[in-house]
Amino acid sequence: MPIRLIPFQPELLPQAGELLARRHRRDRAVLPELPARFEDAQVAQQAIEAALQRKQAHGFAALDGERLLGYLIGDIVIEEIWGRSAWVRTASYAYDPAAGVEIVRDLYAALGERWVAQGIFSHFALIPVADPALIQAWFSLSFGIEQIHGLMDLAVLNSTAATIPDGIEIYQAGPADRQRVASMSDVIWQTQVKAPCWGIMLPELVSDVTAGWAELVDEAESTVWLALSDGETVGIQAYYPALATAENLSIPEQCAHLTVAGTRPTQRGQGIGSLLTQHGLTQARSAGFRFCETDWRSANLLASRFWPRMGFRPTIYRLVRRIDQRIAWATGPVL
Protein backbone atom coordinates (compact mmCIF):
# COMPACT_ATOMS: atom_id res chain seq x y z
CA MET A 1 0.00 0.00 0.00
CA PRO A 2 1.47 3.39 -0.96
CA ILE A 3 2.16 6.01 1.69
CA ARG A 4 -0.70 8.49 2.03
CA LEU A 5 -0.35 12.18 2.91
CA ILE A 6 -3.46 13.57 4.57
CA PRO A 7 -4.35 16.65 6.63
CA PHE A 8 -3.50 16.01 10.28
CA GLN A 9 -6.52 14.62 12.15
CA PRO A 10 -7.18 14.64 15.95
CA GLU A 11 -7.42 10.85 16.01
CA LEU A 12 -3.73 10.73 15.06
CA LEU A 13 -2.68 12.51 18.27
CA PRO A 14 -1.81 9.38 20.31
CA GLN A 15 0.47 8.03 17.59
CA ALA A 16 1.97 11.50 17.06
CA GLY A 17 2.67 11.77 20.78
CA GLU A 18 4.53 8.46 20.67
CA LEU A 19 6.60 9.59 17.69
CA LEU A 20 7.46 12.91 19.35
CA ALA A 21 8.38 11.26 22.66
CA ARG A 22 10.68 8.86 20.79
CA ARG A 23 12.25 11.76 18.91
CA HIS A 24 12.83 13.64 22.14
CA ARG A 25 14.50 10.62 23.74
CA ARG A 26 16.93 10.49 20.82
CA ASP A 27 17.55 14.23 21.10
CA ARG A 28 18.22 14.01 24.84
CA ALA A 29 20.72 11.22 24.31
CA VAL A 30 22.82 13.91 22.62
CA LEU A 31 21.54 16.96 24.53
CA PRO A 32 20.64 15.88 28.09
CA GLU A 33 20.02 19.53 29.01
CA LEU A 34 16.68 19.37 27.18
CA PRO A 35 13.62 18.88 29.43
CA ALA A 36 13.00 15.23 30.30
CA ARG A 37 9.23 15.51 30.65
CA PHE A 38 8.60 15.34 26.88
CA GLU A 39 9.94 11.77 26.82
CA ASP A 40 6.49 10.86 28.18
CA ALA A 41 4.09 10.24 25.28
CA GLN A 42 1.16 11.91 27.08
CA VAL A 43 3.18 15.08 27.71
CA ALA A 44 4.41 15.01 24.11
CA GLN A 45 0.82 14.67 22.89
CA GLN A 46 -0.18 17.72 24.91
CA ALA A 47 2.66 19.65 23.25
CA ILE A 48 1.30 18.74 19.82
CA GLU A 49 -2.20 19.78 20.89
CA ALA A 50 -0.80 23.16 21.98
CA ALA A 51 0.92 23.55 18.60
CA LEU A 52 -2.38 22.85 16.84
CA GLN A 53 -4.12 25.49 18.93
CA ARG A 54 -1.90 28.26 17.57
CA LYS A 55 -3.56 30.77 15.28
CA GLN A 56 -3.87 29.49 11.71
CA ALA A 57 -2.16 26.19 12.53
CA HIS A 58 -2.41 23.36 10.04
CA GLY A 59 -0.60 20.08 9.52
CA PHE A 60 -0.12 17.00 7.39
CA ALA A 61 0.46 13.38 8.31
CA ALA A 62 2.12 10.52 6.44
CA LEU A 63 0.40 7.13 6.83
CA ASP A 64 1.27 3.58 5.89
CA GLY A 65 -2.15 2.03 6.20
CA GLU A 66 -3.19 3.22 9.66
CA ARG A 67 0.37 3.59 10.97
CA LEU A 68 1.67 7.14 11.36
CA LEU A 69 5.11 7.55 9.78
CA GLY A 70 5.47 11.25 10.43
CA TYR A 71 3.67 14.55 10.86
CA LEU A 72 4.42 18.23 10.26
CA ILE A 73 2.46 21.16 11.67
CA GLY A 74 2.97 24.86 11.06
CA ASP A 75 1.27 28.11 11.99
CA ILE A 76 1.11 31.45 10.23
CA VAL A 77 2.41 34.69 11.75
CA ILE A 78 1.63 38.05 10.17
CA GLU A 79 3.31 41.06 11.78
CA GLU A 80 5.64 43.96 11.16
CA ILE A 81 9.07 42.37 11.42
CA TRP A 82 8.33 38.85 10.20
CA GLY A 83 5.88 39.94 7.52
CA ARG A 84 3.78 37.05 6.23
CA SER A 85 5.57 34.00 7.62
CA ALA A 86 4.94 30.39 8.58
CA TRP A 87 6.58 28.60 11.52
CA VAL A 88 7.32 24.98 12.40
CA ARG A 89 7.85 24.83 16.19
CA THR A 90 9.79 22.32 18.30
CA ALA A 91 6.74 20.12 18.97
CA SER A 92 5.43 20.38 15.43
CA TYR A 93 7.14 17.44 13.73
CA ALA A 94 8.42 13.93 14.22
CA TYR A 95 9.11 10.97 11.98
CA ASP A 96 9.61 7.24 12.38
CA PRO A 97 13.33 6.52 11.87
CA ALA A 98 12.40 3.11 10.43
CA ALA A 99 10.54 4.92 7.62
CA GLY A 100 13.40 7.37 7.09
CA VAL A 101 13.76 11.13 7.23
CA GLU A 102 12.80 11.49 3.56
CA ILE A 103 9.15 11.58 4.60
CA VAL A 104 9.76 15.01 6.16
CA ARG A 105 10.51 16.43 2.70
CA ASP A 106 7.18 15.13 1.40
CA LEU A 107 5.33 16.57 4.39
CA TYR A 108 6.95 19.98 3.85
CA ALA A 109 6.00 19.89 0.17
CA ALA A 110 2.36 19.41 1.15
CA LEU A 111 2.35 22.02 3.90
CA GLY A 112 4.52 24.51 2.01
CA GLU A 113 2.23 24.32 -1.01
CA ARG A 114 -0.63 25.49 1.18
CA TRP A 115 1.45 28.37 2.54
CA VAL A 116 2.64 29.58 -0.86
CA ALA A 117 -0.92 29.49 -2.16
CA GLN A 118 -1.79 31.88 0.68
CA GLY A 119 1.07 34.25 -0.18
CA ILE A 120 3.29 33.06 2.68
CA PHE A 121 6.84 33.10 1.28
CA SER A 122 8.99 33.17 4.47
CA HIS A 123 9.15 29.72 6.08
CA PHE A 124 10.84 29.03 9.43
CA ALA A 125 11.60 25.76 11.24
CA LEU A 126 13.04 25.20 14.74
CA ILE A 127 15.11 22.00 14.50
CA PRO A 128 17.23 20.27 17.20
CA VAL A 129 20.93 20.07 16.39
CA ALA A 130 20.90 16.50 17.74
CA ASP A 131 19.53 15.07 14.47
CA PRO A 132 22.02 15.74 11.62
CA ALA A 133 19.96 13.72 9.14
CA LEU A 134 16.90 15.86 9.83
CA ILE A 135 18.91 19.06 9.50
CA GLN A 136 20.31 17.85 6.21
CA ALA A 137 16.79 17.12 4.99
CA TRP A 138 15.80 20.72 5.68
CA PHE A 139 19.01 21.99 4.05
CA SER A 140 18.09 20.01 0.95
CA LEU A 141 14.78 21.90 0.91
CA SER A 142 16.73 25.18 0.53
CA PHE A 143 16.57 26.12 4.22
CA GLY A 144 19.56 27.66 5.97
CA ILE A 145 20.56 28.51 9.54
CA GLU A 146 19.57 32.00 10.70
CA GLN A 147 19.42 31.78 14.51
CA ILE A 148 21.00 29.50 17.09
CA HIS A 149 19.47 28.75 20.48
CA GLY A 150 21.85 27.55 23.16
CA LEU A 151 21.69 26.20 26.70
CA MET A 152 24.25 26.29 29.48
CA ASP A 153 24.23 23.91 32.42
CA LEU A 154 25.03 26.21 35.33
CA ALA A 155 26.41 23.28 37.31
CA VAL A 156 29.55 23.43 35.16
CA LEU A 157 29.94 27.19 35.56
CA ASN A 158 33.35 28.23 36.85
CA SER A 159 32.73 29.15 40.48
CA THR A 160 35.85 31.29 40.74
CA ALA A 161 34.85 34.91 41.14
CA ALA A 162 35.97 37.03 38.21
CA THR A 163 38.56 39.70 38.92
CA ILE A 164 37.09 43.10 38.06
CA PRO A 165 39.75 45.52 36.75
CA ASP A 166 40.25 48.96 38.24
CA GLY A 167 37.85 51.50 36.79
CA ILE A 168 35.18 48.86 35.97
CA GLU A 169 32.02 48.55 38.07
CA ILE A 170 29.29 45.92 37.67
CA TYR A 171 26.01 46.37 39.51
CA GLN A 172 22.30 45.56 39.29
CA ALA A 173 20.29 48.32 37.63
CA GLY A 174 17.18 49.78 39.24
CA PRO A 175 14.57 52.39 38.29
CA ALA A 176 17.11 55.19 38.77
CA ASP A 177 19.16 53.66 35.92
CA ARG A 178 16.40 53.87 33.32
CA GLN A 179 18.35 56.34 31.16
CA ARG A 180 21.54 54.29 31.37
CA VAL A 181 19.67 51.18 30.21
CA ALA A 182 17.91 53.09 27.43
CA SER A 183 21.24 54.44 26.20
CA MET A 184 22.36 50.88 25.47
CA SER A 185 19.29 49.97 23.42
CA ASP A 186 21.08 50.24 20.07
CA VAL A 187 24.07 48.08 21.00
CA ILE A 188 22.59 44.91 19.47
CA TRP A 189 20.79 46.20 16.41
CA GLN A 190 23.67 48.48 15.40
CA THR A 191 25.77 45.32 15.15
CA GLN A 192 23.07 43.21 13.51
CA VAL A 193 22.51 45.58 10.58
CA LYS A 194 26.17 45.33 9.53
CA ALA A 195 27.99 42.74 7.41
CA PRO A 196 27.67 39.80 7.24
CA CYS A 197 24.47 39.69 9.31
CA TRP A 198 22.41 42.43 7.63
CA GLY A 199 19.49 41.97 10.00
CA ILE A 200 17.07 44.83 9.52
CA MET A 201 16.00 47.48 12.01
CA LEU A 202 13.03 49.48 10.77
CA PRO A 203 13.61 53.18 11.53
CA GLU A 204 10.09 53.61 12.85
CA LEU A 205 10.74 50.94 15.51
CA VAL A 206 13.88 52.46 17.03
CA SER A 207 11.97 54.56 19.56
CA ASP A 208 9.89 51.55 20.61
CA VAL A 209 13.05 49.49 21.16
CA THR A 210 14.55 52.28 23.27
CA ALA A 211 11.40 52.51 25.39
CA GLY A 212 11.25 48.73 25.78
CA TRP A 213 14.81 48.58 27.07
CA ALA A 214 14.13 51.38 29.55
CA GLU A 215 11.17 49.40 30.91
CA LEU A 216 13.42 46.46 31.80
CA VAL A 217 14.23 48.08 35.14
CA ASP A 218 10.51 48.25 36.01
CA GLU A 219 9.73 44.58 35.43
CA ALA A 220 9.65 42.53 38.60
CA GLU A 221 10.99 39.34 36.99
CA SER A 222 13.90 40.94 35.11
CA THR A 223 17.43 41.27 36.47
CA VAL A 224 19.55 43.84 34.65
CA TRP A 225 23.32 44.11 35.10
CA LEU A 226 25.27 47.16 33.98
CA ALA A 227 28.99 47.54 33.47
CA LEU A 228 30.50 51.01 33.94
CA SER A 229 33.94 52.12 32.91
CA ASP A 230 35.04 55.24 34.80
CA GLY A 231 31.36 56.07 35.29
CA GLU A 232 30.34 55.54 31.64
CA THR A 233 27.82 52.81 30.76
CA VAL A 234 29.65 50.35 28.51
CA GLY A 235 27.90 46.97 28.93
CA ILE A 236 24.54 45.43 29.76
CA GLN A 237 22.89 42.06 30.29
CA ALA A 238 19.30 41.23 31.28
CA TYR A 239 17.89 37.93 32.56
CA TYR A 240 14.36 36.56 32.96
CA PRO A 241 12.96 33.25 34.13
CA ALA A 242 12.49 31.22 30.93
CA LEU A 243 8.96 29.91 30.49
CA ALA A 244 8.84 26.10 30.32
CA THR A 245 5.67 26.04 28.21
CA ALA A 246 3.58 23.05 27.18
CA GLU A 247 4.92 23.02 23.61
CA ASN A 248 8.53 24.21 23.89
CA LEU A 249 10.78 21.17 23.91
CA SER A 250 13.95 23.25 24.29
CA ILE A 251 13.42 24.96 27.68
CA PRO A 252 14.14 22.89 30.82
CA GLU A 253 12.74 23.58 34.26
CA GLN A 254 14.54 26.16 36.43
CA CYS A 255 15.99 27.91 33.40
CA ALA A 256 16.96 31.56 33.07
CA HIS A 257 16.70 33.40 29.76
CA LEU A 258 19.48 35.83 28.85
CA THR A 259 17.40 38.21 26.79
CA VAL A 260 19.73 41.15 25.96
CA ALA A 261 23.48 41.47 26.13
CA GLY A 262 25.97 43.86 24.62
CA THR A 263 29.09 45.93 25.01
CA ARG A 264 29.81 49.30 23.45
CA PRO A 265 31.99 48.82 20.32
CA THR A 266 34.67 51.14 21.72
CA GLN A 267 35.02 48.88 24.78
CA ARG A 268 35.03 45.48 23.08
CA GLY A 269 38.05 43.24 23.42
CA GLN A 270 38.71 44.24 27.03
CA GLY A 271 36.82 41.39 28.66
CA ILE A 272 33.79 43.40 29.79
CA GLY A 273 31.32 41.04 28.11
CA SER A 274 33.01 38.04 29.70
CA LEU A 275 32.92 39.73 33.13
CA LEU A 276 29.23 40.52 32.78
CA THR A 277 28.45 36.97 31.64
CA GLN A 278 30.39 35.35 34.47
CA HIS A 279 28.72 37.68 36.99
CA GLY A 280 25.20 37.30 35.57
CA LEU A 281 25.34 33.51 35.30
CA THR A 282 26.83 33.16 38.80
CA GLN A 283 24.01 35.27 40.20
CA ALA A 284 21.43 33.26 38.23
CA ARG A 285 22.79 30.05 39.73
CA SER A 286 22.70 31.58 43.22
CA ALA A 287 19.04 32.50 42.59
CA GLY A 288 18.21 28.82 42.03
CA PHE A 289 18.40 28.48 38.26
CA ARG A 290 19.93 25.26 36.91
CA PHE A 291 20.25 26.31 33.28
CA CYS A 292 20.47 29.44 31.17
CA GLU A 293 19.16 29.86 27.62
CA THR A 294 20.03 32.48 25.03
CA ASP A 295 20.08 32.82 21.24
CA TRP A 296 22.09 34.60 18.58
CA ARG A 297 22.23 35.18 14.84
CA SER A 298 24.57 32.71 13.18
CA ALA A 299 25.80 35.46 10.84
CA ASN A 300 26.62 37.79 13.75
CA LEU A 301 30.31 36.96 13.93
CA LEU A 302 30.82 38.49 17.37
CA ALA A 303 27.90 36.70 18.99
CA SER A 304 28.36 33.35 17.22
CA ARG A 305 31.91 33.14 18.55
CA PHE A 306 31.33 34.66 21.98
CA TRP A 307 28.43 32.61 23.34
CA PRO A 308 29.85 29.13 22.65
CA ARG A 309 33.13 30.32 24.16
CA MET A 310 31.20 31.30 27.30
CA GLY A 311 29.82 27.77 27.58
CA PHE A 312 26.48 27.92 25.73
CA ARG A 313 25.86 24.72 23.79
CA PRO A 314 23.77 24.99 20.59
CA THR A 315 20.51 23.07 20.95
CA ILE A 316 18.11 24.42 18.32
CA TYR A 317 18.67 25.90 14.88
CA ARG A 318 16.14 28.34 13.49
CA LEU A 319 16.13 27.56 9.81
CA VAL A 320 14.64 29.84 7.19
CA ARG A 321 13.67 29.67 3.56
CA ARG A 322 12.56 32.79 1.69
CA ILE A 323 10.83 31.92 -1.53
CA ASP A 324 10.92 34.15 -4.61
CA GLN A 325 7.51 35.82 -4.49
CA ARG A 326 7.26 35.82 -8.27
CA ILE A 327 6.25 32.17 -8.02
CA ALA A 328 2.76 33.56 -7.37
CA TRP A 329 2.55 34.32 -11.10
CA ALA A 330 5.74 33.01 -12.76
CA THR A 331 4.51 29.47 -13.40
CA GLY A 332 5.11 29.39 -17.14
CA PRO A 333 2.99 30.24 -20.18
CA VAL A 334 -0.78 30.07 -20.13
CA LEU A 335 -1.76 27.28 -22.53
SEKOLLUM-385227 format. One record per residue: residue in three letters; x, y, z of N, C-alpha, C in turn. Coordinates in steps of 0.1 Angstrom, whole numbers, plus 5000, padded with zeros to 4 digits. Example, Ala and Ser with C-alpha at 12.3 -4.5 7.8 and 13.67 -1.06 7.14 Angstrom:
BEGIN
ALA513249435078512349555078513249675078/SER512849785071513749895071512950005079/
***
This chain:
BEGIN
MET500949885000500050005000500950125000/PRO500650224991501550344990501250435003/ILE502350515006502250605017501250715013/ARG500350745022499350855020499750975028/LEU499551095022499651225029498351285031/ILE497951305043496551365046496751475055/PRO495751565056495651665066495751605080/PHE496451665089496551605103495151605109/GLN494851485115493551465122493751445137/PRO492751485145492851465159493051325164/GLU492451235156492651085160494051035159/LEU494951115152496351075151497151125162/LEU496551195172497351255183498151155191/PRO497451035195498250945203499450885196/GLN499350855183500550805176501550915174/ALA501051045172502051155171502751175184/GLY502051165195502751185208503851075210/GLU503550955206504550855207505750885198/LEU505550925186506650965177507451075183/LEU506751185188507551295194508251255206/ALA507751175215508451135227509651055223/ARG509550965213510750895208511750985202/ARG511351085194512351185189513051255200/HIS512251295211512851365221513851285229/ARG513551155231514551065237515851065230/ARG515751055216516951055208517751185210/ASP516951295210517651425211518351445224/ARG517651395235518251405248519451315250/ALA519551205242520751125243521951205239/VAL521751305231522851395226522951525235/LEU521751575238521551705245520751675258/PRO521451625269520651595281520151715288/GLU520551835284520051955290518551985287/LEU518151925276516751945272515751885282/PRO514551935284513651895294513251745293/ALA513351675303513051525303511551495302/ARG510651585306509251555307508651515293/PHE509251565282508651535269508951395264/GLU509751325272509951185268508751095271/ASP507851155279506551095282505551115270/ALA504951015265504151025253502951115256/GLN502351115268501251195271501651345271/VAL502751375277503251515277503551555263/ALA504151475255504451505241503151535233/GLN502151455236500851475229500251605232/GLN500351645245499851775249500651885242/ALA501951865240502751965233502251985218/ILE501851875212501351875198499951945198/GLU499151915208497851985209498052135210/ALA499052175218499252325220499752385207/ALA500552305199500952365186499752375177/LEU498852285177497652285168496752405172/GLN496852445185495952555189496452695186/ARG497652705180498152835176497252885164/LYS497253015163496453085153496953035139/GLN495952995131496152955117497152835116/ALA497052745126497852625125497252515116/HIS498152445109497652345100498752235099/GLY498452115096499452015095499051905086/PHE500151825082499951705074500551585081/ALA500051465077500551345083500851245072/ALA501851165074502151055064501750925070/LEU500950845063500450715068500850605059/ASP501150495066501350365059500150275064/GLY499150265057497850205062497350295073/GLU497250245085496850325097498050375105/ARG499250335102500450365110500950495106/LEU501150585116501750715114503250715112/LEU503750755101505150755098505750895101/GLY504950995101505551135104504451235103/TYR504651345110503751455109504551595108/LEU503851695103504451825103503351925104/ILE503552015114502552125117503152255116/GLY502452355111503052495111501952595113/ASP502252705118501352815120501752945113/ILE500853025110501153145102501253265112/VAL502253355110502453475117502453595108/ILE501653695110501653815102501853935111/GLU503053995110503354115118504554195111/GLU504854305118505654405112507054355108/ILE507754285117509154245114509154115105/TRP508354015109508353885102507553895089/GLY506753995087505953995075504953885075/ARG504753825064503853705062504753585063/SER504653515074505653405076504853285082/ALA505553165080504953045086506052975094/TRP505652915105506652865115506352715119/VAL507452635119507352505124508052505137/ARG507352475148507952485162508552355166/THR509052355179509852235183508952115185/ALA507652135188506752015190506051975177/SER506352045166505452045154505851945144/TYR506751845147507151745137507851635144/ALA507751515138508451395142508351295131/TYR509251205130509151105120509650975126/ASP509250865120509650725124510950695117/PRO512050685125513350655119513350535110/ALA512550435113512450315104511950355090/ALA511150455089510550495076511550585069/GLY512450655077513450745071513050885071/VAL514050975071513851115072513251175059/GLU513351105048512851155036511351195036/ILE510651135045509251165046508951305050/VAL509951365057509851505062509751595050/ARG510551565039510551645027509151645020/ASP508551525020507251515014506251595022/LEU506351585035505351665044505551815042/TYR506851855041507052005039506452045025/ALA506551965015506051995002504552015003/ALA503851935010502451945012502052075019/LEU502752095031502452205039502852335032/GLY504052335027504552455020503752495008/GLU503152405001502252434990501052514995/ARG500552485006499452555012499852695015/TRP501052705021501552845025501752935013/VAL502352885003502652964991501353004985/ALA500452914984499152954978498453064986/GLN498853084999498253195007499153315007/GLY500253314999501153424998502053435010/ILE502353315016503353315027504653265021/PHE505653345020506853315013508153305022/SER507953335035509053325045508653205054/HIS509453095053509152975061510352955071/PHE509952925083510852905094510652775101/ALA511752705105511652585112512652575124/LEU512252535136513052525147513452375149/ILE514752345146515152205145516252175155/PRO516252065162517252035172518551995165/VAL519652045170520952015164521351865166/ALA520651795174520951655177520651555166/ASP519951605156519551515145520151565132/PRO521451525129522051575116521351535104/ALA520751425103520051375091518751465089/LEU518151505100516951595098517351725094/ILE518451785099518951915095519351905080/GLN519951805076520351795062519151785053/ALA518051725058516851715050516251855048/TRP516351935058515852075057516852155048/PHE518152135049519052205041518752175026/SER518452045023518152005009516852065004/LEU516052125013514852195009515052345008/SER516352385007516752525005516652605018/PHE516552545030516652615042518052635046/GLY518352745054519652775060519452815074/ILE520652815081520652855095520553005096/GLU519653065104519653205107519853235122/GLN519353155131519453185145519853055152/ILE520653065163521052955171520552975185/HIS519952875191519552885205520452785212/GLY520952835224521852755232521552755246/LEU521952645253521752625267523052615274/MET523152655286524352635295523852565308/ASP524552465311524252395324525052475335/LEU524352545344525052625353525852545364/ALA525652415364526452335373527952325369/VAL528252355356529652345352530252485351/LEU529452585356529952725356531152735365/ASN532252805360533352825369532952915381/SER533252855392532752915405533753025410/THR534953035403535953135407535453275404/ALA535353355414534953495411535853565402/ALA535253635392536053705382536653825389/THR537853855384538653975389538154095381/ILE537654195388537154315381538254415380/PRO538654465369539854555368539454695374/ASP540454765377540254905382539554985372/GLY538655065377537955155368536655095362/ILE536454965364535254895360534354865372/GLU533054885370532054865381530954785374/ILE530554675381529354595377528354595388/TYR527054635385526054645395524654615389/GLN523754585397522354565393521654695391/ALA521054715379520354835376518954845383/GLY518554965387517254985392516555095385/PRO515355135390514655245383515455375381/ALA516355405389517155525388518155515376/ASP518255395370519255375359518455365346/ARG517255405345516455395333517155455321/GLN517755575323518355635312519655565307/ARG520355515317521555435314521255315305/VAL520155245309519755125302519255165288/ALA518455265287517955315274519055355265/SER520155405270521255445262522055335255/MET521755215260522455095255521555025245/SER520355075242519355005234519754975220/ASP520755045215521155025201522354935199/VAL522854885210524154815210524054685202/ILE522854625202522654495195522354525180/TRP521254605178520854625164521854695156/GLN522654785162523754855154524754755149/THR524954645156525854535151525154445141/GLN523854415144523154325135522954375121/VAL522854515119522554565106523854565097/LYS524954535103526254535095526554405089/ALA527554405080528054275074528654185085/PRO528454055083527753985072526353945077/CYS525854005088524553975093523354035085/TRP523454175084522454245076521054215081/GLY520854215094519554205100518954335101/ILE517754355096517154485095516654545109/MET516754675109516054755120515254865113/LEU513954855114513054955108513255085115/PRO513455195108513655325115512555365125/GLU511255325121510155365129510055285141/LEU510855175143510755095155511855135165/VAL512855215162513955255170513455305184/SER512555405183512055465196511355355204/ASP510655265198509955155206510955065213/VAL512055035206513054955212513755025224/THR514055155222514655235233513655235245/ALA512355255243511455255254511355115260/GLY511355015252511354875258512454845267/TRP513654885262514854865271514754945284/ALA514355065283514155145295513255075305/GLU512255005300511254945309511754815316/LEU512954765312513454655318513654665333/VAL514054795337514254815351512954815360/ASP511854825353510554825360509954695362/GLU510454595355509754465354510254375366/ALA509354325374509754255386510554135384/GLU510354065372511053935370512353955363/SER512654075358513954095351515054135361/THR516254095357517454135365518454195355/VAL518754315356519654385347520954425353/TRP522054385346523354415351524054515342/LEU524654615348525354725340526854715343/ALA527554745333529054755335529354905332/LEU530154965341530555105339532055105339/SER532555195330533955215329534255365332/ASP534855395344535055525348533855605348/GLY532755545352531455615353530555605340/GLU531155565329530355555316529855415314/THR528555415310527855285308528455225295/VAL529055105297529755045285529154895282/GLY528454835291527954705289526654675297/ILE525854575292524554545298524254405295/GLN523554345305522954215303521654205311/ALA520654135306519354125313518853985313/TYR518353935324517953795326516453795330/TYR515753695325514453665330514353515333/PRO513353475341513053325341512453285328/ALA513053175322512553125309511253045312/LEU510253065303509052995305509052855299/ALA508952755308508852615303507452585299/THR507152625287505752605282505352465278/ALA504152445275503652315272504152265259/GLU504552355249504952305236506452335233/ASN507152395242508552425239509552315244/LEU510052235235510852125239512252155242/SER512652285241513952325243514252405256/ILE513252425264513452505277513252405289/PRO514352375296514152295308513652375320/GLU513252295330512752365343513952445349/GLN513552545357514552625364515652675355/CYS515152745344516052795334515852945333/ALA517053015333517053165331517153185316/HIS516653305312516753345298517553475297/LEU518753465291519553585289518953655276/THR518253765279517453825268518153935260/VAL518954015267519754125260521154125266/ALA522154145257523554155261524354225251/GLY525154315256526054395246527054475253/THR528054505246529154595250529354705240/ARG529554825244529854935235531054895226/PRO530954925212532054885203533454945207/THR533455055213534755115217535355045229/GLN534554965236535054895248535254745245/ARG534954695233535054555231536554505231/GLY536754385234538154325234538854345247/GLN538154405257538754425270538254335281/GLY537354245277536854145287535654185294/ILE535054295290533854345298532654245296/GLY532454205284531354105281531553975289/SER532753935289533053805297532853835312/LEU533253945317532953975331531453985334/LEU530754045326529254055328528653915327/THR529053835318528553705316528853615329/GLN530053615333530453535345529653585357/HIS529553715358528753775370527253735369/GLY526653755357525253735356524853585358/LEU525653495352525353355353525653305367/THR526653355374526853325388525753365397/GLN525253485394524053535402522853455399/ALA522653415386521453335382521553195389/ARG522753135390522853005397522553025412/SER523053135418522753165432521253185435/ALA520553235425519053255426518253125424/GLY518953015421518252885420518052835406/PHE518552905396518452855383519452745380/ARG519052645372519952535369520552545355/PHE519852615347520252635333520152785329/CYS520752815318520552945312520452935297/GLU519452995291519252995276519453125270/THR519953125258520053255250520153215236/ASP520053315227520153285212520853395205/TRP521353365193522153465186522053435171/ARG522253535163522253525148523553455144/SER523453355136524653275132525553365123/ALA525053465117525853555108526453665116/ASN526053685129526653785137527953725143/LEU529053765136530353705139530753715154/LEU530553835160530853855174530153755183/ALA528753755181527953675190528153525188/SER528353485175528453345172529753285177/ARG530753365180531953315186531953335201/PHE531353445205531353475220530553375228/TRP529353345224528453265233528953125235/PRO529353055224529952915227531152925235/ARG531953025233533153035242532853055256/MET531653115259531253135273530653005279/GLY530352905271529852785276528452745271/PHE527852825262526552795257526652695246/ARG525852585247525952475238524752485228/PRO524952495215523852505206522852385208/THR521552415208520552315209519552315198/ILE519152435194518152445183518652545172/TYR518452505160518752595149517352655144/ARG517352785142516152835135516552845120/LEU515952765112516152765098515152845091/VAL515552905079514652985072514852965057/ARG513752975050513752975036512853085031/ARG513353175023512653285017512453255002/ILE511253234998510853194985510653314976/ASP511153314964510953424954509453444952/GLN508953564955507553584955506953584941/ARG507853594931507353584917506653454914/ILE506953354922506253224920504753234920/ALA504253344926502853364926502253374912/TRP503053424903502553434889503553374879/ALA504853354882505753304872505853154872/THR504753094867504552954866504552904852/GLY505052984842505152944829504053004820/PRO504052964807503053024798501652974801/VAL500653054798499253014799498952934786/LEU498552814787498252734775496852734771/
***
